[in-house]
Amino acid sequence: MFVLNLVTPERKLVTNEEIEDVIVPGETGQMEILPGHAPLVGTLGVGVLKYRLKGSKDYTPVVVSWGYLSVHPEGVSILAETADSLEEIDRKQAEEAARQAQSQLVDPYIDMDQIKKAQRDLAKANAQLEALNS
């Protein structure tokens, strides 16, 4: 049995769901994890995580941002800072968050911490829009 656990500090989104595979946005790129994958610990990036339940042909998308993943013989465990299912994403809010982040990034008086925050906000908003459009 190969299971997925996806949690944030506030809640559990997926608990011991048997899966066929999971596609994870890693810090350095996308990874597809199948049963029998070598054990690994990695850093989660911002993007759309997709998992396929056992016996299903369709993927369930979840927008995740920042965190850690652990692959072990029994499955995959993911601790994300944030995670949103499609039902929780509001297109207008995501579009507005992207606009605000983009306008902050062109401000000539923005400091380095503000740049990093705006980049993270933009990446998350773009991931939410990508998930809604897929």
N, C-alpha and C positions, 0 to 999 in steps of 0.2 A: 504494500500500500504506500502511495506517494501522496503526501498531503501538503496543503498550503495553510500557513497561518500568517495573517496580515493584521498588525495592530499599530495603533498610534498611542501616545501617552494618555489620550482621553477615552479611547474605545477600541473594541475588537471588530474589525470589518469582516474578516474571514477566519473561521476557527475550524481546524481539522477537516477541511474540505478535501476529498480525494480528487486529484487532478491528473490530467494527461500530461500537461506541460504548462510552463509559465514563461512569459517574456518580460524581462525586467529591465528598466532603464538604469543601468549602472553608471557610476560616476564617469567612467571612461568609455562608455558605449553600451549598446543594447546587448543583452545576453538571453539566449533561450536555454531554459533548464528543463531537461527531461529526466525521467526516472533513470537511475544508474549514473547520474552525473557525479563527478568527483567532488568530494567535500571541499567547500570553500567558504570564506568569509569575505564580504566585499562591502563597498560603500554604494549607497543608493543615490542616484541622481534625480533630477526633475524630469518627469515624463509620464507616459501612459504605460502602466503595467497591464498586461493582458494574461488572463489565465483561462484554461479550458477544463471544465469539470469532466470527470471520468464519464466516458460514453457520449460526450457532446462533441459537436462539430464547430460550435460557435464559441468565440472568446468573449469573456466578460472584461470590459475595460475599467480601470481604476486609475485616477490621476494621483500620483504619489510625488512627494518631494522630500528629499534629504533623509537619510537614515542609513540603516545597515541591513544586510541580508546574510543569512547563513544557510548553506546547502549541506544537508546531511543525508545519510542513507534513507531516512524515513520521509524526507520532503524538504520543503523550503520554509524558513521562518523569516519574516520581514518586519522590522521595526521602523516605521516611517514617522517623520515629524508631522506630516499631514497626509491625508488620503481622502479622496472624494469619489464617490460613485457617480455615474452619469446623472442619476436622479437628483443629486445634491448640487449640481453645477447649474448656475444661472448664466445664460449666454450674455445678457446685457451687463451683468456685473463683471464677467470675465473680460468682455470687450472694453469696459471702462477701466478696469485695472491695467490692461495692456496700454491703453492710451495714456493713463497717468504715469506709468513707469517710463514710457517712451519720452514723455515731455520732461520728466525729471532728468533723464539721461542726456538731454541736450542743453540743460541748464549749465552755463559756464561757471557758476559759483558753487556747484555741488562738490561735497568732499568725498573722500574715498569710501567711507562707511556708507554714505548715502548712495553712491554708485553701486556698491555691492548689493545693497538692499533692493534698489530699483532693478538690477539685473535679475535677482532671484524672483522678484514679483513679476517681471516680464516673462521669465521662463515658465513660471507656474500658470500664468494667464494663457500663454501660448499653448501649453500642454492641455489645459482645460478646453480650449477652442478646438484643438486637434482631436481630442476625444469626442467632442460633440459632432465633429464633421466626419468622423470615420464610421 
